[in-house]
Structures are given as C-alpha cells and as structure tokens.
Amino acid sequence: MVYSEEVPIVPGEGQPAEEEPPAGRRSIPGSVAFVPSVAGLIIAGEVVKDLAGVQR
C-alpha cells in the first residue's frame, strides 16, 4: 500500500503570525507536483510484482 500515516496540518493553526499566508493567498499545497506520479509508479510496481508472483 502507498499511504502516509502523518496527521495533516491545517494552515494557520499553531503557526506563528509571521508564517500565516497573507489575505487572499492560497493555502499551502499538500504535496509537491511529482509526488502523485511517483505514488502511481510505486503502485504500478506492486501490481507488476503481484502479477509476476515475485515475493517481497
């Protein structure tokens, strides 16, 4: 499986005032652009291993 056990943070809660985004700005992204594609490659690798009968 590909997942994270980390508890998500809510932007603005528990952060010092100087780190809060200015009014009108978008919130902090949950991941970097390459993370979803890498997760897809990891899942695809697991499927190939299952189909090939490879032990982990």
N, C-alpha and C positions, 0 to 999 in steps of 0.2 A: 504494500500500500504506500501511497505517497500522500502524506499529510503532515501537518505541524501540530504539535501539542501546546504551542505557545498561546497564552491568553492574549487576545487582541487588545491594543490600547486605543483609547478614544482621544483624538487630538484635542488639546486644551485642558484635559483633566490631569491634574497633578504635575503640570508643567509650569515652570516659572513664566511670569508675564512676558518677558522678552522673547520667549520661544513660541508664543502663540502666533498663528498666522494673522496678518493684517486683515481688516474688514474687507470683504469682497473677494478674498483669495480662496482658492480651492483647498480642500483638506489634503493631508499628507497621503500619498498613494500607498496602498497595501503591499505592493511588490514592485520590483524593477521589471522593465519591459521583457527581459529574457527569461524570467522565472517561469511563466506559464508554458513556454515552449520547451524548456528543459524538463519540467514535470511531465509533459507529454512524451518526451523521449524516454524518460525513466519508465513510464507506464508501458510504452511500446516494447521496451526491452524485457519487461516482466512477461508480457504476452508471448513474445518470441521464445523465452525460456520455457514457459509452460507448454507451448506447442511442440518444442523440441525435446521436452522431457528432461531438461537439464536440472540437476539437483543444485540447491542453493547452499 
